[in-house]
Amino acid sequence: MSRIIRTVSLDRKSDEIAAKKPNFSRWVREQLVSQDESVQNSHVTLALYREKGICNPSSSPRCNICFPHGRPILSDIREYNSGRITSSELQDITKKKSLSQSLDKNLNKEKIPKDIENISIQKTGRKERKYLRRTLRYIWSFI
């Protein structure tokens, strides 16, 4: 197997997790294959797609074309199967839930950096004073 080298940007936390993996490259390859197996990039249930215009929402692997925002939850699938909601409504509901989950994750991540920014501002103030002291010491040595 030929090797293709790719670089990945990691933050501090993911770097710590990656350091714990004995063979990080193999783990990444396995995760990519697993992801590819769990998500299909073609219509999974082609006959059902031709009939209804949407793949089976509970099929495995998930059709990435019909459900790009993730698999609908079971209660929404039941609503769709019973005819209470249409396929476009099912996709919209899934999209909204996916976006709200990602917003929740982003909001939680945004709370932490504000505190970190305050700490880093205090530290940069010390560094600036350190350079000022060094500069003054350098100038004082000539006097």
C-alpha positions in Angstrom: 0.0 0.0 0.0 1.5 3.3 -1.0 1.5 6.0 1.7 0.0 9.4 1.2 0.8 12.0 3.8 -1.8 14.5 5.0 -1.5 16.9 7.8 -4.2 17.5 10.4 -4.7 20.5 12.6 -5.5 19.6 16.2 -6.3 21.7 19.1 -4.7 21.1 22.5 -7.4 18.7 23.8 -7.5 16.6 20.6 -3.7 16.5 20.5 -3.7 15.0 24.0 -6.2 12.4 22.9 -4.1 11.6 19.8 -1.0 11.2 21.8 -2.7 8.4 23.8 -3.3 6.4 20.6 -0.5 3.9 20.0 -0.8 4.2 16.2 -2.7 7.4 15.4 -2.4 7.0 11.6 -4.0 3.5 11.7 -6.7 4.8 14.0 -7.5 7.6 11.6 -7.7 5.2 8.6 -10.0 2.9 10.5 -12.3 5.8 11.5 -12.4 7.0 7.9 -13.4 3.5 6.7 -15.9 3.2 9.5 -17.5 6.5 8.6 -17.6 5.6 4.9 -19.4 2.4 5.8 -21.9 4.1 8.0 -22.8 6.8 5.5 -23.7 6.0 1.9 -23.0 8.5 -0.8 -25.6 7.0 -3.1 -29.2 6.2 -2.5 -29.4 3.2 -0.2 -32.9 2.1 -1.1 -33.1 3.1 -4.7 -36.5 1.5 -5.4 -38.0 3.4 -2.4 -36.3 6.6 -3.6 -37.8 6.2 -7.1 -41.2 5.6 -5.6 -41.4 8.2 -2.8 -38.5 10.6 -3.7 -36.7 9.9 -0.5 -34.7 6.9 0.9 -35.8 4.9 4.0 -34.9 7.2 6.9 -34.1 4.3 9.2 -32.0 2.3 6.7 -28.4 1.5 7.6 -26.1 2.9 6.3 -27.8 6.3 6.2 -28.3 7.9 2.7 -26.1 11.0 2.8 -28.0 12.4 -0.2 -31.5 12.3 1.3 -30.3 13.0 4.9 -27.2 15.1 4.8 -27.8 16.5 8.3 -27.9 13.1 10.0 -30.4 10.4 10.7 -33.9 11.5 11.9 -34.9 10.5 15.4 -37.2 7.6 15.8 -40.3 9.6 16.7 -39.9 11.7 13.6 -39.6 8.6 11.5 -42.8 7.2 13.0 -44.6 10.5 12.1 -43.3 10.2 8.5 -44.3 6.5 8.2 -47.8 7.2 9.6 -48.2 10.0 7.0 -48.5 12.9 9.5 -45.5 14.7 8.0 -44.1 14.8 4.5 -40.6 13.8 3.4 -39.6 17.5 3.0 -40.9 18.2 6.5 -38.9 15.2 7.8 -35.8 16.6 6.2 -36.4 20.1 7.6 -37.0 18.8 11.1 -33.8 16.8 10.9 -31.9 19.8 9.7 -33.2 22.1 12.4 -32.4 19.6 15.1 -28.9 19.1 13.7 -28.3 22.9 13.6 -29.6 23.4 17.1 -27.3 20.7 18.4 -24.3 22.2 16.6 -25.3 25.7 18.0 -25.5 24.2 21.5 -22.0 22.8 21.1 -20.6 26.1 19.7 -22.2 28.1 22.6 -20.6 25.8 25.1 -17.2 26.2 23.4 -17.6 30.0 23.3 -18.1 30.2 27.0 -14.7 28.7 27.8 -12.5 30.9 25.5 -13.7 34.2 27.1 -12.2 33.1 30.4 -9.0 32.0 28.6 -8.8 35.4 26.8 -8.9 37.2 30.2 -6.1 35.0 31.5 -4.0 35.5 28.3 -4.5 39.3 28.5 -3.1 39.3 32.0 -0.1 37.1 30.9 0.6 39.3 27.9 0.7 42.3 30.2 3.4 40.6 32.2 5.4 39.8 29.1 5.2 43.4 27.8 6.5 44.6 31.2 9.3 42.0 31.0 10.4 43.4 27.6 10.2 46.9 28.9 12.4 46.1 31.9 14.9 44.4 29.6 14.9 47.4 27.3 15.4 49.8 30.2 18.2 47.6 31.6 19.9 47.6 28.2 19.6 51.4 27.9 20.8 51.9 31.5 23.9 49.8 30.9 25.2 52.5 28.5 24.6 55.4 30.9 
